[in-house]
């Protein structure tokens, strides 16, 4: 509130002019939200702690548990109306010692490769796996080679992410299937292991991990990602020596499922407490980095939405709920548990989700919002576009939202995703380079302020 009062003092004629429109008042409050976020960057300090004091937060790990307790403590300290933990059963996979890969070639020489195990992978045998390598670009090429040429070999998936799409999520979507389903498809043909080019357009020495799936009907085989630079080198060496071999070692452990938690905090609505406007990001991250962009940034931005409301003494008519979802990276277990409980409460007439906003596209410069809703809801949100343009938010398009809130669509909720500049996102995504220093304080805070402004408009203008 102190920032709003300061703004009113500086611009008294704009605020008190007799012909001031309602939109001018909206602009004033939104400016107060942005001012508070920019001059008091609490979200950035929270991200610093999350990344540098806790680090990577693979679900089921001790770091994930620390993140749960830290998030609860932060929310408790904000004076919210409700803060609680929601139990979730999650996978518990450990990477173990750092993986190794060695090229063995009489012609190309022996070379180490930068690799990491893909999430959920089984380990290699104790002595490792040493085998010839077959390079393929897609599943069709793999299938055409058949069992005769694949059995006992290491399949090397080397389809590069397409640099042509302007929106890098399209490039990621066009290449990630070889990571998520590569081991399963190669195992059907008797492969010994797979090594997969990292799903990124950047050329560097960081392998990018992620999730993958096995089929119950075939033997699970070890799965690795390799950096894009080393993928290029391996492909080049294979052209000079088709008898080249790879020696792979990994020490992964799959433990029994364990209990973790979603963390939920809310400001109760003063007029319609059963109507929910949700903001959410996910707590878990991959273990090889700090999970700064994915999704530490989104998590602290959602916390910041509640802080901005409390600091500026904005009393919502509807309940503003923040959910820190657990296990987005594997099975979206937290999202499923949350949606199931919400559906149960909706059936009892206790709550109804009006809207849900997910922040899971990194902490870069916010550009707009992606919206899943009716034409009438889209029209209403578009009517607010002019209020956001002074802050660089210009893109409002009807498109997909996010995996942690998608099940709320069945309850009639308007689904929204914060859209950021994606050009650098997949440089860091799921890799050891996803660290706190890659996030800019102003970009992060602008995203949080944009979400808070949209929440305020939805609460006041519907």
C-alpha positions, 0 to 999 in steps of 0.5 A, a space after each residue: 500500500 505504501 507504494 500505491 500511496 506514493 504513486 497517488 502523491 506523485 500523480 494526484 491530478 491523474 488520480 483525483 481528476 473528476 473524469 478519471 475512468 475506471 480503467 485509469 484506476 485499474 492502471 494505478 493499482 497495477 502500477 503499484 503492483 509492479 512498483 512493489 515487485 521491482 523495488 522489493 525483489 523478494 521473489 529473486 531473494 527466494 529463488 537465491 535461497 531455493 537454488 543455492 541453499 537447497 539446489 536440485 529437487 528431484 521428487 523423493 529426495 531429501 532436497 525435495 523434502 527441504 524444498 517442501 518445508 522451506 516453501 511452507 515456512 515462507 508461506 507461514 511467514 506471510 500471514 496467509 489465511 491457510 497454509 497446508 501440505 497435501 500428501 502425494 505418492 511420488 517416484 524415488 529414483 536416484 542417479 548415483 555416481 556420475 555416469 561415464 561414456 568412453 568412445 573406443 576406436 582404433 581409427 578415431 581414438 578414445 574419447 570421453 563423452 559428456 553424458 547423464 542418465 535419463 530420469 528413471 533409467 535402470 543402471 548398467 551392469 557393474 562392469 558397464 556396457 561395451 558395444 558397437 553403436 548404431 546411429 538413427 534419426 527417428 523411430 522409423 529408421 530404427 524400425 527399418 533396420 530391424 532386430 538383426 542390426 540392432 540387437 546387442 548394439 547401443 542405439 544412438 538417437 541423433 535427431 537435432 532440434 530444429 532451429 527454424 521455429 521461432 517459438 523454441 517449445 516447438 523445436 523441443 516438442 519435435 525432438 524430445 520423443 527420442 528421449 522419452 520413448 527411445 529406450 522403449 522402442 530400441 529395447 523391442 529390437 534387442 538393443 543393449 542401451 541407448 544414448 540420445 542427443 540432448 533436446 536443445 538447439 544450443 551447442 555446448 557440453 551440457 547433457 540435458 536429462 528428462 523423463 522417459 518411459 519403459 514398456 512392461 512387455 520389454 526389458 528395461 535398458 540403460 538410457 543416457 543423454 549426451 551433450 550436443 557437441 559430443 553428439 556431433 563428434 560421435 556422429 563424425 567418428 562413426 563415419 570414419 569407424 563403423 566398428 567404433 564402440 562405446 563403453 557406458 557406466 551408470 549407477 542408478 537406483 529405483 527405490 519404492 515410491 514414497 510420500 511427498 507433498 504439494 504445498 498450498 497457501 491461500 488468501 481467503 476471499 471476502 465475498 466469494 470464498 468458495 470461488 478459487 483463482 489459482 496460481 501454481 508452479 512445481 517444486 521438483 526439479 532435475 538433480 543435475 542443476 539448481 532448477 532455477 528456470 525449471 521451475 524455481 522461477 515459476 514457484 517463487 513468482 507464484 509465492 510473490 503473487 500472494 506476497 504482493 496482495 498481502 503487502 499492498 493490502 489488497 483484499 480479494 473477493 475470491 480466494 487466491 490460492 497458490 499451489 506448489 505442485 510436487 512431481 511435475 517432472 515424472 508423473 504429475 502426481 501432485 497435479 492429479 492428487 490436487 485435481 482429484 481433491 478439488 473435484 471432490 470438494 466441488 461435488 460437495 459444493 464447497 469450491 469452484 475453480 474460476 481460473 488457474 494460472 501456471 508459471 512453468 516456462 522459465 524466468 525470462 522476460 514475460 511476453 503475455 499469457 496463453 489462454 485455454 477458455 471459451 470465446 467469451 472468456 478470451 474476449 474478457 481477457 483481451 479487453 485488459 490487454 491495454 493495461 499490460 502493454 506499458 509493461 511489455 506484455 503484449 501476447 494474448 493468444 488462445 493456446 495451451 496452458 500447463 500440465 499441472 493445471 490441465 485437469 482443472 479444465 474438466 471443472 470449467 476453470 479458465 486455464 492460463 500460462 505465463 508466456 516468457 521469451 523462450 529463446 534461451 530457455 532450452 539452453 538450460 532446461 534439464 541441465 547442469 547449467 540451469 542455475 540461479 545466475 541465469 535468471 535476471 532479477 527484473 525479468 523474474 519480478 516483471 513476470 510475478 507482477 504480471 501474474 498478480 495484476 491478471 489475478 487482481 483483474 479476474 477477481 475484480 472484473 468478473 
